[in-house]
Amino acid sequence: VDGENGKVIERFARKVEKHFQVDEYDRVDYTNLNLVQNVGKGDEICALVPPTQGQPGKNVLGQELPAKDGRKAQLPKGRNTEISEDGLSLIASQAGNVEFTGRTFQVKPVMEIDGDVDYSTGNINFLGDVHIQGDVCSGFLVRAMGNIHIDGVVSGGSVEAGGDLVVAKGILGGEQTTIRVHRNIFAKYLENCRVYVRENLQTDCIISSSVYCGGEVLVQSGRGKIMGGWVWAARRICANAVGSQS
């Protein structure tokens, strides 16, 4: 009997599925998309099951038949993670957001802003993820290598995200407002802004904005309208209504 190979039991998903919960009024709750997998320092990310040894046997002539031992699995160790002393667990070396990148799990630090991005904070430039509990005010820039989650509105400021961007209450722009996102955008609405998104855009309404999208533009929840402006998409644009009488 050959031995069984070792395996890795993962406590976090490699790819976070984005589920949009629509209520009876066809509205999406952008405050509860659950795109972040939070982990505490010392928490287990993966568990390693060691391989088993093979059990040799004999043939009808009494000759020994060797068995193969199982192969050892490797823990997918990435940045800000470490292997436990017994070698059977991959744990977080700091608190943050767990992501699977390439072939490894890594923990990205999360910067918490417990209010607005304004003169009290200045511009934000961070290598990990950023969570803003208030608004991004006019004239200020938020830039992050990871995901950006804004509980309020982007009111005239600019945002650049290396991951996903979530704006729970929408983007109300001005002449200088530019949004650049390397993955996906989820926002309540877009108004008077210029948006560049590499993958997909999900929103309830687009008003007088310029949108350049490398994937799909989905405007089918809530009002589901595109009014004014220009919208370009590499794959498709889905909306309940395009244009307005005015």
C-alpha positions in Angstrom: 0.0 0.0 0.0 1.6 3.3 -1.1 1.5 6.2 1.3 -0.9 9.1 0.9 0.5 12.4 -0.1 0.4 15.3 2.3 -2.1 18.1 1.8 -2.9 21.7 2.8 -6.2 22.6 4.4 -6.9 26.3 3.6 -8.9 28.3 6.2 -9.4 31.2 3.8 -10.7 31.3 0.2 -8.2 31.8 -2.6 -10.7 33.9 -4.6 -13.4 35.9 -2.8 -16.7 35.6 -4.5 -18.6 38.8 -4.9 -22.3 38.4 -4.0 -24.7 41.2 -4.5 -27.7 41.0 -2.3 -30.6 42.8 -3.9 -33.6 43.8 -1.7 -37.3 43.9 -2.7 -36.8 47.4 -4.2 -34.0 46.1 -6.5 -31.3 47.9 -4.5 -27.8 46.7 -3.7 -26.2 47.2 -0.3 -22.7 48.3 -1.2 -21.8 48.5 2.5 -21.9 44.7 2.9 -20.0 43.2 0.0 -17.6 41.2 2.3 -14.6 41.6 0.0 -12.1 41.6 2.8 -10.9 38.5 4.7 -9.7 39.9 8.0 -7.1 37.9 10.0 -5.5 38.6 13.4 -1.9 38.2 14.3 -1.1 34.6 15.0 -4.3 33.3 13.4 -4.0 30.1 11.3 -4.3 30.6 7.5 -3.5 27.0 6.4 -3.0 23.7 8.1 -0.6 21.0 6.8 -1.6 17.3 6.9 1.7 15.3 6.8 2.1 12.4 4.3 1.9 8.8 5.4 4.5 6.1 5.0 3.9 3.2 2.6 3.4 -0.4 3.8 5.6 -2.9 1.9 4.2 -6.3 1.0 5.2 -9.7 -0.5 4.4 -11.5 -3.7 3.4 -15.2 -3.9 7.1 -16.1 -4.0 7.8 -14.4 -0.7 9.7 -11.6 -2.3 9.3 -8.2 -0.7 7.4 -5.6 -2.7 8.5 -2.0 -1.7 5.9 0.7 -1.3 6.2 4.4 -2.0 5.9 7.0 0.8 3.6 9.9 0.3 5.0 13.2 -0.8 5.2 16.2 1.5 3.0 19.2 0.7 4.3 22.7 0.9 2.7 25.5 2.8 2.0 28.5 0.5 4.0 31.0 2.5 3.9 34.6 1.3 4.5 38.1 2.7 3.6 38.7 6.4 3.1 35.0 7.1 5.2 32.5 9.0 5.3 28.7 9.6 4.6 27.5 13.1 7.3 25.8 15.2 5.9 22.3 14.5 5.8 23.1 10.7 2.1 22.2 10.5 0.5 25.6 10.2 0.9 28.8 8.2 0.0 31.7 10.5 -0.3 35.5 10.1 2.7 37.5 11.4 0.5 40.6 11.6 -3.2 41.6 11.4 -4.6 42.5 8.0 -6.4 41.2 4.9 -5.6 37.7 3.6 -5.2 37.4 -0.2 -4.0 34.6 -2.4 -1.6 36.0 -5.0 0.1 33.8 -7.6 1.0 30.7 -5.5 1.1 32.0 -2.0 -1.1 33.5 0.7 -0.1 36.9 1.9 -1.4 39.3 4.6 -1.8 42.9 3.5 -1.8 45.5 6.3 -5.0 47.6 6.6 -4.9 51.3 7.3 -8.0 52.5 9.2 -9.2 56.1 8.8 -11.9 56.6 11.4 -13.3 59.8 9.8 -13.0 61.8 6.6 -9.9 62.3 4.4 -9.6 66.1 4.7 -7.1 68.6 6.2 -6.9 66.5 9.4 -5.4 63.6 7.6 -4.0 65.0 4.3 -3.5 62.8 1.3 -3.3 59.0 1.9 -0.6 57.0 0.2 -0.4 53.4 1.6 1.2 50.1 0.4 -1.6 47.9 1.7 -5.4 48.2 2.0 -7.2 51.3 3.2 -10.6 51.5 5.0 -12.1 55.0 5.3 -15.1 55.2 7.6 -16.0 58.7 6.3 -15.8 60.6 3.0 -13.0 61.6 0.7 -13.2 65.4 0.5 -12.6 67.7 -2.4 -8.9 68.2 -3.4 -7.5 65.2 -1.6 -6.0 62.0 -3.0 -6.2 58.5 -1.7 -3.7 56.0 -3.2 -3.3 52.4 -2.1 -1.5 49.3 -3.6 -4.3 47.1 -2.3 -8.1 47.5 -1.9 -9.8 50.7 -0.9 -13.1 50.6 1.0 -14.9 54.0 1.5 -18.0 53.9 3.8 -19.1 57.4 2.7 -18.8 59.3 -0.6 -16.0 60.5 -2.8 -16.8 64.2 -3.0 -14.4 65.9 -5.4 -11.3 63.9 -4.4 -9.3 61.4 -6.4 -8.7 57.7 -5.8 -6.2 55.2 -7.1 -6.4 51.6 -6.1 -4.2 48.6 -7.0 -7.0 46.2 -6.1 -10.8 46.7 -5.8 -12.5 50.0 -4.9 -15.8 50.0 -2.9 -17.6 53.3 -2.4 -20.7 52.6 -0.3 -22.5 55.9 -1.0 -21.2 56.8 -4.4 -18.8 59.2 -6.2 -19.8 62.8 -6.7 -17.0 64.3 -8.8 -15.7 67.6 -10.0 -13.4 68.7 -12.8 -10.3 67.3 -11.1 -11.9 64.0 -9.9 -10.2 61.0 -11.4 -10.7 57.4 -10.3 -8.1 54.8 -11.4 -8.6 51.1 -10.3 -6.6 48.1 -11.4 -9.3 45.6 -10.6 -13.1 46.2 -9.9 -15.2 49.2 -8.8 -18.4 48.8 -6.8 -20.1 52.2 -6.1 -23.6 53.4 -5.4 -23.5 55.9 -8.2 -21.0 57.9 -10.4 -21.6 61.5 -11.2 -19.4 64.1 -13.0 -16.2 62.1 -12.7 -13.6 60.4 -14.9 -13.1 56.7 -14.2 -10.5 54.2 -15.5 -11.1 50.6 -14.4 -9.2 47.6 -15.7 -11.8 44.9 -14.9 -15.5 45.4 -14.1 -17.7 48.2 -12.9 -20.9 47.7 -10.8 -23.1 50.7 -10.0 -26.7 51.8 -9.8 -26.4 54.9 -11.9 -23.9 56.8 -14.1 -24.5 60.5 -14.7 -22.4 62.8 -16.9 -19.2 60.8 -16.4 -16.5 59.4 -18.6 -15.9 55.7 -18.0 -13.2 53.6 -19.5 -13.6 49.9 -18.6 -11.5 46.9 -19.6 -14.3 44.5 -18.8 -18.1 44.9 -18.1 -20.1 47.9 -17.0 -23.2 46.7 -15.1 -25.9 49.3 -14.3 -28.9 47.1 -13.6 -29.7 47.5 -9.9 -31.5 50.4 -8.3 -32.3 53.1 -11.0 -30.1 51.3 -13.5 -29.6 54.3 -15.7 -26.8 55.9 -17.7 -27.5 59.6 -18.4 -25.1 61.8 -20.2 -21.3 61.4 -20.5 -19.4 58.7 -22.3 -19.0 55.0 -21.4 -16.5 52.7 -23.1 -16.2 49.0 -22.2 -14.1 46.2 -23.8 -16.7 43.5 -23.2 -20.2 44.8 -22.7 -22.4 47.5 -21.1 -25.6 46.4 -19.4 -28.1 49.0 -18.2 -31.9 49.3 -17.7 -32.0 52.7 -19.4 -29.6 54.7 -21.5 -30.0 58.4 -22.0 -32.8 60.8 -20.9 -35.3 63.1 -22.5 -33.5 66.2 -21.1 
